[in-house]
């Protein structure tokens, strides 16, 4: 009887280090060291290609450097010039603000309207999505070259309409200071708004259909459904893309450079093209570094505003 009671009694468990065959040091090694070993290659790449050039840009922004050889330390002279005496920088900055205002309104309005229309299409919807998304995947050089010909006063759409008797549009849209920047923005928007449309359409498909059915039962119109169901349902996507577009607006370069290179007379100059000219055409790389850091500062201010609104409880 005693033997049976002893067999029924549970035996004390062995220490954890003996149960799994690992010592406490090995467990700490697997928990803290091994993950860092996997992340170390990515960290090294970031240090080499991001942190290193960033720190060097900060240093060279304080120098008079041509891009070759050693730079002459001049302190904050480059930043004083940016803030108080460089009219080219001021004009480029204002053009970036105009670009920002355009891309925070027109592409979002067009893409939201198109996404709300396509969300109700069941047959052939993939065809329309693909057709509207194709311009986004085209290289900027190809898109800009096509539109340069289309906007030509002698070979483009305006010239064709003038031959048909519709005059007034056969003008040099990219050659006039009044229309150069808005024409480039139009071309960039033509290639960009389909990307926004696809993102908004994907977000709309995550909204429960029961909400729309309940709204229809209550007699809601299409506009009321869009305002009170669709927009709140995709608000995180809208706000995130507003953030990204605001950052991209200060980094724009390709379409402006390909179509006008900042001309005519600097009317379409933006900070990106100004940096390129200062560094590689005027050989003022130190001053270009200072301008580039102001662009990073502007992008950082946009991100800081986004984080501030999140901390205040905004659903973004």
Secondary structure, DSSP 8 states (H G I E B T S, - for coil): -HHHHHHHS------HHHHSS--HHHHHIIIIIHHHHHHHHHHHHHIIIIIHHHHHHHHHTTEE--SSS--EE-TTHHHHHHHHT-HHHHHHHHHHHHHHHHHTTHHHHHHHHHHHHHTT--TTHHHHHHHHHHHHHS-HHHHHHHHHHHT-TTTSHHHHHHHTT--S--S-TTTSTTTHHHHHHHHHHHHHHHHHHHHHHHHHTTS-HHHHHHHHHTT--HHHHIIIIIHHHTHHHHHHHHHHHHHHHTT--HHHHHHTTT-STTTT--HHHHHHHHHHTS--HHHHHHHHHHHHHHHHHHHHHHHHHHHTT---
